[in-house]
Amino acid sequence: MIVTRFAPSPTGYLHLGHLHSALIGWLAAREGQGRFLLRIEDIDPARCRPEFEQAIVEDLHWAGIDWADGIRRQSEHLADYRAGLDRLAALGLVYPCFCSRKDIAAAIAAPHGAEGPLYPGTCRNLPRAVAAERQARGAPYALRFHSRRAAEISGPLTFHDHVQGVIGVDPDLLGDVVLARRDAPASYHLCVTLDDHLQGVTLVTRGVDLLPATHVHRLLQAVLGLAVPHYCHHLLVTNDAGQRLAKRDKALSLRAMREGGMSAAAVRTLAGIDRIYKMLPKLTKPAS
């Protein structure tokens, strides 16, 4: 049975790109006689707001999308992420990093990856006593994932993408990503990987811009012994200038379209529902 999900962060109103992704998962689950889930990724209390969560629910209902099993909110499952971090720490795959973003950007030898400057590994081999002393005196730090060590444990890995086929995992693509901070119990990478496993998700549908992150998630799945879903990294919905839609760019929201008098059917058309229907046979048949 196909189990898909839509997992927005309540940091703004949904736009056409969000609806496109939600429709892919919803229609794939419906076509495959499966289940579609809604998850709210509200792990960042500084940016997430309850009014935006309420707007997400209202906009999805207006667009004709429903879901099963209620709503999973990450803020209500911190113990799951803590347990995951503890397991990674026991494997020697987590270490404290005291570098700021400015420090990383200024590092002469900092390599660049799919999302900009990569962490150069400054604190990777910091003596435990030194790290413990800095933590004890309250120095700001993040917990990073030792990606190369994880790759040594897991061996070569792949994942299946319904758009691009079988993809080999590159542990250096995003480097040693942050899994938690002193003021945040877990990051996107850890939360989404554990959530998908715990919710039994079998097909992850999300934009191609998140394809690099899947390399990290596949490593986490391997070392934590988690189930491995299939993926559909779809093309992004863009504006008239060919730019991807984003909340921070104040992309036209579903709410604004609805309040402007557009019908749900018209908005679904703008979100590419015809293109999605053409994709469904590929998404609902077993991968080779």
N, C-alpha and C positions, 0 to 999 in steps of 0.2 A: 504494500500500500504506500502511495506517495504521501509524504508529509512535508509541507512547505510552510514558510513563515514570512511575515513582513515585520521588520524590527526597526522602526524609526526612533529617533531621539526627540523628546519634546522640547526642542530649543527654538521652534518657529513653526510657521504654518506649512502644510504639505503643498508641493507644487507638482507639475505634470510629470517630472522625473520620478518622484515618489510613487505617483499613481501608476506609472508604467511598470515599475518593479513590483508593486503590490498586485497588479492585474496578472502579471506573468505567474506569480506563485498561486494566486487564487484560482485562475483558470486551469493551471496544470493540476492542482489538487482536485478540482471539480471534474475535469476530464478523466483523470485517473482514479476517480471514486475514492479519493483520499481525504486528507484533513488539511485545512489552512489555519495557521495560528497567528495571533497578533501578540507581539512582544514589545514592551516599551523599554528602551535602553536609557534609563534615567540615572545612571551611575554617577553622573556629575551634577551634584546639587547646586553648584554655582551657576550653571547655565540652563538647567531643566526647570520648567515651570508647569504647574498643574493645569493652567488654562490652555496650554498648548497640547497637553495630553487629551483634554476634553475635546479640543478642536480636531485632533487626529481621529478620534472615535466618530465624531459627527460627520467629518468629511468623508470617511470611508463608508459609513452607512449611506450617506447621500449618493455616493458613487455606485452603490449597489453591492458593496463587498461585505460579506459576513465572515465570521470565524468561529472556531470551536474552542472549548475548554477555557473560556474566560480570557483574561489577559495576564501574562507573566510580566512583572515589573522587576527589573534588576535590583532596585533598591531594597526589595523584600527578600533577596536571596544572597546576602553578603556571605553567609556561612559557606555556601557552595564555592565561592571564589577563594575564600580563605583556605578551605580544604585543598583546593587545586594548587594554590601557592605553596602550601606546606608540603605537598607531594613533590612539587618541582624542587623545593629547597632540599628535601631529603635526597634527591638525585644529584644535587650539586649544580642545578641548572638556573639558579637565581642568585644574583649578587647585588649589593647596594652600590649605587652610583651617585656621586655628589656633584656632578657636573651640571651646570645650568645650560639652557639652550644657547645662550650667548657664548659660553665656553666651547661648546661643540662647534658652533658656526665659525669661531675664531681659530680652531685647531688647524694648523697648517697642513697636516696630513689627513684631515678628515675627508674620506671618500664620499662620492655622491652616488645615491641609489635612485630607485624609482620615485621616491617622494622627497628628494632633496638631500642635504647633508646627512650622512650616516654617522652614528655614534662611533668614534674612533677607538673605543676600548680602553679609555684612560684608566678606569677603575676596575677593569676586569680582573686584574691580578693583584689588586690591593691587598696587603696582608690583613687577615681577619682581625687582628688586634687593633690595627689602625682604623679599620672600618667601624669596629665596635666602639672605639673611643669617640669617633666623630658622631656616631648615632647617639651615644650617651650624652653628649653636650648639646644635642638638639640641632645639629647641622641638617639642612634640608637635603633629602635624598629621594631617589627613585629605586625601585627594584627592577632590574633588567634581566632579560632572558638570555642565557648563554647559548646562542643559536648554533654555533659550530660544535660545541660539546653535545648538544641535543642531536645534531646530525651524525655525530660519531656513534651515539647510542642507537639511533634508529636505523642507520644505514641508508642507502638510496631510497627515495620516496617519490611517488607520483600521485596525482589526483586527476579525476575525470571531469572535463568540462564539456557540456553538451554543445557548445559553440565551437570550441577550439580543439577538442579531442583530449588525448592524454598529455599531461604537462608534468615535466620533471621538476622536483622541488629544488630551489636554490636557497640554501640557508643564509647566504650573504646578501640577498636581494634587499632586505630591509635591515639587516644587521641585528644587533642586540636590542630589540624593542623594549619599551617600558611595559611592565605588567602591573605595576602598582606604584603609588606614591605615598609619602608619609600622610598626606591629607586626603588621599583617595584610595579606597580599599582594593580596587582592581581597575584595569584598563580595558579598552574595547577588545583587544586581541584575546585576552584570557576569558572575559565574560562571554563573548559571542561563541567561542569554541565550546565552552562548558555548557552554555545554554542550548546550543543545537544538539549536543549529545543528550542532555537531560530531558529534552523535549521530544527526542526521537525523530528529529528532522532528517529526511532522506534526500531532499533536494534544496539547495540554497540558491536563491535567485537574487542577484545583485549586480550593480553596474560594473563595467569592465575596469573602471578606475580603482576598484577594490581587489583586482586580480593579484597584485603583489602581496596583499595581506594574506591571501589564501596560502601562500608558501609558509608563512609563520604558523597559521592555524593547522596546517597539515603536520608540521613538526610537533606542535602541542598535542595533537591527537595521537601521534605515534608514541611519544614518551609517557603520556598519561593513560594509554590504553583505551582511547575513546573510539566510538563508532565514526566511520568516515562517510559523509554524505557525497552525493554527486553535486556538481555545480553548474550554474548557468550564469556566466558573466556577460550580461547583455549590453548592447550599445546604449549610449546615453541619449537622453532627449535634450536637444539643444535649442537655443533661441534663434532668431533670424540671422544673427551674426555668426552662428555656428559655435557659440560658447555654451558650455554645460550650464544647466540650471543649478542654482545654489541658494540656500536661505540667506546667506550673508550678502548676496547680490540683489536681494529683494526680488527674486524671481516671482512672477505673477502667481499668486497662490490659488489653490482650489477654492478657498473661501471667497476670495475676491471675484473669481469667475462666477461662483454661485450667486453671490450678492449682486453681481452685474446682470443677472438674468439668464445666464447660460444654462442649458439643460445638462443633466448628468450624462446623457447619451452623447451630446456634443463634446463634452470634456473627455469622455472615454475615447472618442475618435481622435481628438488632439493628442491624447496620450499614446496613440499608436495601437489601439486594440486590434485593428485589422492585421497588422504585422505580427502581433502576438498569436493570433489564431493560426497563422501559417507556421509558427514555431512549435505549436503544441504537439504534433505527432513525434517530433524529435525528443521533446521533454518527457513524454509519457511512455516511451518504449524503453525496454531495458538497454543499458549501455553495453556496447560490445567490448 
